[in-house]
């Protein structure tokens, strides 16, 4: 049984999965083996030596100290795609809000005095101030063609828009799901110069921070409408506001309100509602809970952020799982120690991602503490764990 601490409110369906598998789960657990989190920031949280894994019920992991986790061999998981439909639907709403001046019209109607005034007459005489273009026949640029980006591109096609996509890292799996009529842009500059609307669905990292900035916007088609339901840091707010002043950008719809954006004409700020549907919260909680339980129970890595995905059927004996620096002769040193201890390897899987490698090693018999100590002492080993086989604890 593992001890799992929750941060934020986690959908009960996810908690039930962990409890049904015999784990203790709750927000007050000290010195946990695992953490299940949504948006709570863990950067200032002290982790005990017992912590093995953190599962994020959502796609972004900016709230998790990845470098610190990697250094100590704490596995980090996320749940890409679990909220894809909810974000896609909000992007569609954002398209309409950016075009049809619905927010401005709503605010105006609410300001009308109903005390004796002929509201119907006022509406009919004033509604022309809130006219806006249809989206059908317009060009939609989609930056980032992961699961959400593909869904948005496809629904753009269904809404009779001409869709142009940009993603230099498009996976084969996502390409299979993309409508054949979505046109590919060779560069961001080419995309931004052509489209009437652009929606951003890229991850936030050092390479993409400020992706939509002054340089890119200087190449934009005049009157561009921009939607950001991915991450706030992808857009340079100062550059957006300057582009709106010049008329290059006519609307900016974002799910990430920041002080400088509030109260600005043409900026529509939504309170981070992308994944705020009961369906998305349930899907992400279930996915995160299963990944966390699978790692704690069998060492399986699925949707690893700092470890490579790695899964292998067991043989019933003890299982050694270890993370190490991705340097030569690590596997040789490990297998030598096991051989010297008279342990037979029935199966083994080795994968790597960047600077880290991850190994699952199934042993026909039990593994004692001396072997664990010798493995841990190898220079470059980050974490060693033995998962007892059937009938052992």
PERA-V494331 format. One record per residue. N is the residue number from 1. RES is the residue in three letters. PHI is phi in whole degrees, 0 to 359 (999 if undefined). OMEGA is omega in whole degrees, 0 to 359 (NA if undefined). D_FIRST is the distance of its C-alpha to the first C-alpha in whole Angstrom. Layout:
N&RES&PHI&OMEGA&D_FIRST ; N&RES&PHI&OMEGA&D_FIRST
This chain:
1&UNK&999&178&0 ; 2&UNK&256&177&4 ; 3&UNK&256&187&7 ; 4&UNK&236&179&10 ; 5&UNK&264&177&13 ; 6&UNK&256&170&16 ; 7&UNK&240&188&19 ; 8&UNK&70&175&22 ; 9&UNK&275&180&22 ; 10&UNK&258&181&20 ; 11&UNK&306&185&21 ; 12&UNK&301&179&19 ; 13&UNK&297&177&19 ; 14&UNK&288&178&16 ; 15&UNK&300&182&14 ; 16&UNK&298&179&14 ; 17&UNK&300&181&13 ; 18&UNK&292&181&10 ; 19&UNK&293&179&10 ; 20&UNK&296&178&11 ; 21&UNK&267&171&8 ; 22&UNK&91&183&6 ; 23&UNK&266&177&5 ; 24&UNK&268&188&7 ; 25&UNK&229&175&10 ; 26&UNK&172&183&14 ; 27&UNK&280&184&17 ; 28&UNK&254&184&17 ; 29&UNK&289&177&13 ; 30&UNK&266&176&15 ; 31&UNK&49&186&14 ; 32&UNK&283&171&11 ; 33&UNK&276&181&10 ; 34&UNK&217&177&11 ; 35&UNK&234&175&14 ; 36&UNK&242&190&16 ; 37&UNK&221&170&19 ; 38&UNK&253&186&23 ; 39&UNK&252&181&26 ; 40&UNK&300&181&25 ; 41&UNK&276&182&26 ; 42&UNK&254&186&24 ; 43&UNK&298&181&27 ; 44&UNK&260&180&27 ; 45&UNK&278&177&23 ; 46&UNK&278&180&22 ; 47&UNK&260&176&19 ; 48&UNK&280&180&17 ; 49&UNK&296&183&17 ; 50&UNK&283&185&13 ; 51&UNK&292&182&14 ; 52&UNK&252&187&13 ; 53&UNK&202&174&14 ; 54&UNK&233&177&16 ; 55&UNK&246&180&17 ; 56&UNK&260&178&20 ; 57&UNK&280&184&21 ; 58&UNK&161&185&25 ; 59&UNK&271&184&27 ; 60&UNK&286&180&28 ; 61&UNK&235&179&26 ; 62&UNK&295&180&29 ; 63&UNK&273&183&27 ; 64&UNK&243&180&24 ; 65&UNK&284&187&26 ; 66&UNK&300&182&26 ; 67&UNK&299&180&28 ; 68&UNK&295&179&25 ; 69&UNK&296&181&22 ; 70&UNK&296&180&24 ; 71&UNK&299&183&25 ; 72&UNK&260&177&22 ; 73&UNK&76&176&20 ; 74&UNK&274&180&18 ; 75&UNK&288&177&18 ; 76&UNK&238&180&20 ; 77&UNK&238&170&20 ; 78&UNK&230&185&22 ; 79&UNK&230&181&23 ; 80&UNK&298&177&27 ; 81&UNK&89&183&29 ; 82&UNK&292&179&27 ; 83&UNK&250&188&29 ; 84&UNK&300&183&32 ; 85&UNK&292&181&34 ; 86&UNK&294&178&34 ; 87&UNK&292&179&35 ; 88&UNK&304&181&38 ; 89&UNK&296&180&39 ; 90&UNK&290&175&39 ; 91&UNK&297&177&41 ; 92&UNK&300&176&44 ; 93&UNK&299&179&44 ; 94&UNK&298&176&45 ; 95&UNK&301&180&48 ; 96&UNK&294&180&49 ; 97&UNK&297&182&49 ; 98&UNK&288&185&51 ; 99&UNK&262&196&53 ; 100&UNK&264&177&55 ; 101&UNK&53&182&55 ; 102&UNK&292&182&53 ; 103&UNK&297&180&51 ; 104&UNK&297&179&55 ; 105&UNK&295&179&56 ; 106&UNK&299&181&54 ; 107&UNK&300&180&54 ; 108&UNK&295&180&58 ; 109&UNK&299&180&58 ; 110&UNK&295&181&56 ; 111&UNK&278&181&59 ; 112&UNK&292&179&62 ; 113&UNK&276&179&63 ; 114&UNK&272&183&63 ; 115&UNK&285&177&66 ; 116&UNK&88&181&69 ; 117&UNK&281&176&68 ; 118&UNK&271&185&68 ; 119&UNK&299&181&65 ; 120&UNK&300&180&66 ; 121&UNK&294&179&69 ; 122&UNK&297&179&67 ; 123&UNK&297&182&64 ; 124&UNK&296&182&67 ; 125&UNK&277&185&69 ; 126&UNK&253&188&66 ; 127&UNK&293&182&63 ; 128&UNK&296&179&65 ; 129&UNK&290&186&63 ; 130&UNK&243&178&60 ; 131&UNK&290&178&61 ; 132&UNK&207&186&58 ; 133&UNK&284&170&58 ; 134&UNK&287&179&57 ; 135&UNK&268&179&54 ; 136&UNK&299&180&55 ; 137&UNK&86&179&57 ; 138&UNK&271&181&56 ; 139&UNK&262&180&54 ; 140&UNK&248&175&50 ; 141&UNK&262&179&48 ; 142&UNK&243&179&45 ; 143&UNK&264&182&43 ; 144&UNK&99&183&40 ; 145&UNK&244&167&39 ; 146&UNK&281&185&36 ; 147&UNK&298&180&34 ; 148&UNK&292&180&36 ; 149&UNK&302&178&39 ; 150&UNK&296&179&39 ; 151&UNK&297&179&39 ; 152&UNK&293&179&41 ; 153&UNK&300&182&44 ; 154&UNK&293&180&44 ; 155&UNK&286&172&44 ; 156&UNK&299&175&47 ; 157&UNK&299&181&49 ; 158&UNK&295&178&48 ; 159&UNK&273&175&50 ; 160&UNK&69&173&53 ; 161&UNK&266&171&52 ; 162&UNK&270&190&53 ; 163&UNK&254&177&50 ; 164&UNK&236&183&50 ; 165&UNK&248&176&46 ; 166&UNK&223&175&46 ; 167&UNK&196&181&43 ; 168&UNK&290&182&43 ; 169&UNK&243&182&40 ; 170&UNK&303&181&40 ; 171&UNK&278&178&37 ; 172&UNK&299&181&38 ; 173&UNK&300&180&36 ; 174&UNK&290&178&37 ; 175&UNK&298&179&41 ; 176&UNK&298&183&40 ; 177&UNK&272&185&40 ; 178&UNK&274&177&42 ; 179&UNK&304&183&46 ; 180&UNK&294&183&48 ; 181&UNK&272&176&51 ; 182&UNK&289&182&49 ; 183&UNK&272&182&51 ; 184&UNK&265&173&50 ; 185&UNK&264&180&51 ; 186&UNK&286&181&51 ; 187&UNK&220&175&51 ; 188&UNK&295&180&50 ; 189&UNK&302&180&53 ; 190&UNK&294&181&54 ; 191&UNK&295&187&52 ; 192&UNK&294&181&53 ; 193&UNK&285&189&56 ; 194&UNK&250&193&56 ; 195&UNK&272&176&54 ; 196&UNK&266&179&55 ; 197&UNK&226&173&51 ; 198&UNK&223&178&48 ; 199&UNK&237&190&44 ; 200&UNK&255&180&42 ; 201&UNK&219&180&38 ; 202&UNK&258&174&38 ; 203&UNK&287&176&35 ; 204&UNK&263&175&35 ; 205&UNK&209&183&36 ; 206&UNK&300&183&38 ; 207&UNK&282&185&40 ; 208&UNK&254&180&40 ; 209&UNK&300&183&41 ; 210&UNK&68&182&44 ; 211&UNK&307&176&44 ; 212&UNK&264&183&47 ; 213&UNK&230&186&49 ; 214&UNK&300&183&53 ; 215&UNK&296&180&54 ; 216&UNK&294&183&52 ; 217&UNK&293&178&53 ; 218&UNK&294&181&57 ; 219&UNK&258&187&57 ; 220&UNK&285&172&56 ; 221&UNK&293&184&58 ; 222&UNK&299&180&60 ; 223&UNK&87&183&58 ; 224&UNK&303&174&54 ; 225&UNK&250&186&52 ; 226&UNK&244&177&48 ; 227&UNK&239&178&45 ; 228&UNK&230&176&42 ; 229&UNK&242&182&38 ; 230&UNK&255&179&36 ; 231&UNK&207&182&36 ; 232&UNK&300&185&39 ; 233&UNK&293&179&39 ; 234&UNK&288&184&41 ; 235&UNK&243&174&44 ; 236&UNK&277&185&46 ; 237&UNK&300&180&47 ; 238&UNK&298&179&50 ; 239&UNK&293&178&52 ; 240&UNK&299&182&51 ; 241&UNK&296&177&53 ; 242&UNK&295&179&56 ; 243&UNK&292&176&56 ; 244&UNK&287&177&56 ; 245&UNK&299&182&59 ; 246&UNK&276&181&61 ; 247&UNK&91&178&60 ; 248&UNK&295&177&58 ; 249&UNK&249&181&55 ; 250&UNK&262&179&56 ; 251&UNK&215&172&52 ; 252&UNK&228&178&49 ; 253&UNK&249&183&46 ; 254&UNK&224&177&42 ; 255&UNK&268&186&39 ; 256&UNK&229&181&39 ; 257&UNK&295&173&41 ; 258&UNK&224&189&43 ; 259&UNK&309&184&45 ; 260&UNK&291&181&48 ; 261&UNK&267&187&48 ; 262&UNK&286&177&48 ; 263&UNK&74&181&51 ; 264&UNK&266&179&53 ; 265&UNK&300&178&55 ; 266&UNK&87&178&53 ; 267&UNK&257&178&50 ; 268&UNK&249&182&47 ; 269&UNK&256&180&44 ; 270&UNK&247&188&41 ; 271&UNK&281&174&38 ; 272&UNK&50&183&36 ; 273&UNK&260&186&35 ; 274&UNK&309&182&34 ; 275&UNK&253&185&31 ; 276&UNK&272&169&31 ; 277&UNK&233&178&31 ; 278&UNK&300&180&29 ; 279&UNK&293&181&29 ; 280&UNK&294&180&28 ; 281&UNK&297&178&25 ; 282&UNK&292&181&23 ; 283&UNK&300&182&24 ; 284&UNK&291&179&23 ; 285&UNK&294&179&19 ; 286&UNK&296&181&19 ; 287&UNK&297&180&19 ; 288&UNK&296&181&17 ; 289&UNK&296&180&14 ; 290&UNK&294&180&15 ; 291&UNK&295&180&15 ; 292&UNK&295&180&13 ; 293&UNK&296&180&10 ; 294&UNK&297&179&12 ; 295&UNK&289&181&13 ; 296&UNK&294&185&9 ; 297&UNK&274&186&9 ; 298&UNK&228&180&12 ; 299&UNK&76&182&14 ; 300&UNK&286&178&16 ; 301&UNK&248&174&19 ; 302&UNK&231&185&20 ; 303&UNK&58&176&23 ; 304&UNK&290&178&22 ; 305&UNK&267&181&24 ; 306&UNK&245&175&24 ; 307&UNK&231&178&23 ; 308&UNK&288&175&25 ; 309&UNK&299&187&23 ; 310&UNK&202&180&22 ; 311&UNK&214&181&21 ; 312&UNK&206&175&21 ; 313&UNK&295&181&20 ; 314&UNK&265&179&19 ; 315&UNK&246&180&20 ; 316&UNK&98&178&18 ; 317&UNK&272&178&18 ; 318&UNK&293&179&16 ; 319&UNK&238&174&16 ; 320&UNK&259&173&18 ; 321&UNK&239&181&18 ; 322&UNK&214&175&20 ; 323&UNK&250&181&22 ; 324&UNK&213&173&26 ; 325&UNK&298&183&29 ; 326&UNK&278&182&31 ; 327&UNK&232&182&34 ; 328&UNK&298&171&35 ; 329&UNK&71&177&34 ; 330&UNK&291&180&31 ; 331&UNK&297&179&30 ; 332&UNK&299&179&32 ; 333&UNK&295&180&31 ; 334&UNK&295&183&28 ; 335&UNK&293&176&29 ; 336&UNK&296&179&31 ; 337&UNK&297&179&29 ; 338&UNK&294&179&27 ; 339&UNK&295&180&30 ; 340&UNK&296&177&31 ; 341&UNK&273&179&28 ; 342&UNK&74&181&29 ; 343&UNK&262&180&26 ; 344&UNK&266&178&27 ; 345&UNK&274&179&26 ; 346&UNK&273&178&26 ; 347&UNK&198&183&25 ; 348&UNK&206&178&25 ; 349&UNK&224&180&25 ; 350&UNK&232&177&26 ; 351&UNK&225&177&27 ; 352&UNK&220&174&28 ; 353&UNK&220&180&29 ; 354&UNK&60&185&32 ; 355&UNK&274&183&31 ; 356&UNK&244&172&27 ; 357&UNK&240&181&26 ; 358&UNK&225&184&23 ; 359&UNK&232&169&23 ; 360&UNK&243&184&20 ; 361&UNK&232&178&21 ; 362&UNK&264&183&21 ; 363&UNK&248&181&22 ; 364&UNK&293&185&23 ; 365&UNK&235&180&22 ; 366&UNK&277&179&19 ; 367&UNK&244&182&19 ; 368&UNK&264&186&20 ; 369&UNK&295&180&20 ; 370&UNK&299&179&24 ; 371&UNK&295&179&23 ; 372&UNK&300&180&21 ; 373&UNK&296&180&23 ; 374&UNK&294&178&26 ; 375&UNK&295&181&24 ; 376&UNK&297&183&23 ; 377&UNK&283&179&27 ; 378&UNK&296&178&29 ; 379&UNK&296&181&31 ; 380&UNK&107&175&29 ; 381&UNK&284&181&26 ; 382&UNK&261&182&23 ; 383&UNK&204&175&20 ; 384&UNK&236&178&18 ; 385&UNK&217&175&15 ; 386&UNK&248&177&14 ; 387&UNK&256&183&12 ; 388&UNK&301&177&12 ; 389&UNK&283&181&14 ; 390&UNK&300&178&14 ; 391&UNK&84&179&14 ; 392&UNK&240&179&13 ; 393&UNK&214&NA&10
